[in-house]
């Protein structure tokens, strides 16, 4: 049986008004198995090579201290408004302060102890140009040491009669690709974002949603990260990662889209340079950028709190605002917690298809 799901996209630039319809199919639950996780660790040297009025160049060296990598992504956030304009030996993208550098086609492999180097030109404010405070390599904080991965991770119970959460609750999932090590920061971080969104909705509406127990269900994925990133799904690559995740969750957990039983929040540790996310019809689906943010390794938390409030608004039936109007359904969510629902938005949530979820 096929169902149609409508999503409002969360862009990396100020929120645009858009609707995308995608056809998704559900199927029966299948087992989930534990997986071995690799030792992880890295060290980054960031050097400003030269600096001039309005511009600078920097060199970055990232050393893999853990098990060998067959593809790498380095992320950091600038603290003083710097921007990247041109890079070499890596492919860079930037959203606000957050920068992502992905290996070039000729340097994807990083053996244990090996170093990849790349550089870029950028702009600065002519006053201060500080070195970024922290870096992550494939989602792991670069501390200069290593952390052994656990031998198993929590899984969704692979039984023929799985426990069914209470209806009218909000369920959150972290889908972990087969080549992504288990990291408790993602479980705890996503749970923290959900609890903060729960608090905010009570503040704004006088009612809020109930979270499932456990707040985050860990789902060990069927595929490596690159499969979710590179397998087309939807009419633009913006949606590939999150639609691939959602279809796997639909199939394996017998979910629906839309789903009248639960509001479902899916996050996955995978992201291509074009990846995004969105919400609608009782669903929120977010890619690796947001999962990293929830884990506390991708910039200030208020942006990720605001983003979840925004996408849950779509899940509960709200459209994007047509202007930056101070509500979380506009680009004002970047100013969280200094953003508030309008009375019309509150009324629409409470009278909408998921209003009964709030008490």
ABEGO torsion letter per residue (X at the ends): XBBBBBBBBBBABBBBBBBBBBBBBBBBBBBBBBBBBBBBEBBBBBBBABBBBGBBBBBBBBBBABBBBAEBBBBBBBAAGBBBABBBGBBBBBBEABBBBBBBAAAABBBBGBBBBBBBBBBBAGABBBBBABBBBGGBBBAGBBBBBBABBBBBBBBABBBBBBBGBBBBBBBBBAABBBBAAAAAAAAAAAAAAAAAAAAAAGBBBBBBOBABBBBBBABBAAAAAABBBEABAAAAAAAAAAAAAAAAAGBBOBBAABBBBBBBBBBBAABBBBBEGGBBBBBAAAAAAAAGABEBAAAAAAAAAAAAAAAAGBBBBABBAGBAABAAAAAOABBBBBAAAAAAAAABAAAAABX
